[in-house]
Amino acid sequence: MGFRLPGIIRSRASSSNGVDVPKGYLAVYVGDEMKRFVIPISYLNQPSFQGLLNQAEEQFEYDHPTGGLTIPCREGVFLEITSRLR
């Protein structure tokens, strides 16, 4: 049993070709286990999410090990930040 936050989709698939990402969403990888989440593109404009993007830029530059956008924070922190975004 799981829970769902409005606007965020916990992706079960590990597809890197983006086929299962709906229009207007973006796949990101989070945490030590590189869990895949599908988030609305509108999150990219939010200041709190931009802080996560800055961390990703500092750590990975443009070389993301998963082939997708990797967010270098704990899953709990990511869920906390995204739960406040609408």
C-alpha positions in Angstrom: 0.0 0.0 0.0 1.4 3.4 -0.8 0.4 7.0 -0.8 0.2 9.7 -3.5 1.1 13.3 -3.3 -0.8 15.7 -5.5 1.2 16.4 -8.6 3.9 13.8 -8.1 3.8 10.3 -9.5 6.1 7.6 -8.0 7.1 5.7 -11.1 7.4 1.9 -10.9 9.0 1.6 -14.4 12.6 2.3 -14.9 12.3 3.2 -18.5 14.9 5.7 -19.6 13.3 6.4 -22.9 10.5 8.6 -21.4 7.7 6.6 -23.0 5.8 6.4 -19.7 6.2 10.1 -18.8 3.0 12.1 -19.6 3.1 15.3 -21.5 3.9 18.2 -19.1 5.9 16.0 -16.7 9.5 15.1 -16.2 11.2 12.0 -14.7 13.8 12.6 -12.0 15.9 10.2 -9.9 16.2 10.8 -6.2 18.1 9.3 -3.2 20.7 6.6 -2.7 18.5 4.1 -4.4 17.9 6.4 -7.4 14.1 6.1 -7.1 12.3 7.5 -10.1 9.6 10.1 -9.8 7.6 11.8 -12.4 6.9 15.4 -11.6 5.1 18.3 -13.3 7.3 20.6 -15.3 5.8 23.5 -13.4 7.9 22.5 -10.4 11.0 23.7 -12.3 9.9 27.3 -11.7 9.5 27.0 -8.0 12.3 28.5 -5.9 12.5 25.6 -3.5 12.8 23.1 -6.4 15.4 25.4 -8.0 17.5 24.9 -4.9 17.5 21.1 -5.6 18.4 21.8 -9.3 21.4 24.0 -8.1 22.6 21.1 -6.0 22.3 18.7 -8.9 24.3 21.2 -11.1 27.0 21.5 -8.5 27.3 17.7 -8.0 26.8 16.3 -11.4 27.1 19.3 -13.8 25.7 17.8 -17.0 26.8 14.2 -16.4 23.8 12.5 -14.7 24.6 8.8 -14.1 21.0 7.6 -14.7 20.7 9.4 -18.1 18.0 11.5 -16.5 17.9 14.3 -14.1 19.4 13.2 -10.8 18.5 15.1 -7.6 21.2 14.6 -5.0 19.1 14.6 -1.8 17.4 12.0 0.4 14.0 10.8 -0.8 12.3 12.2 2.4 13.7 15.7 1.7 12.5 15.5 -1.9 9.0 14.4 -0.9 8.8 17.1 1.8 9.7 19.8 -0.7 7.5 18.6 -3.5 4.5 18.1 -1.2 4.5 21.9 -0.6 4.5 22.7 -4.3 1.3 23.1 -6.3 
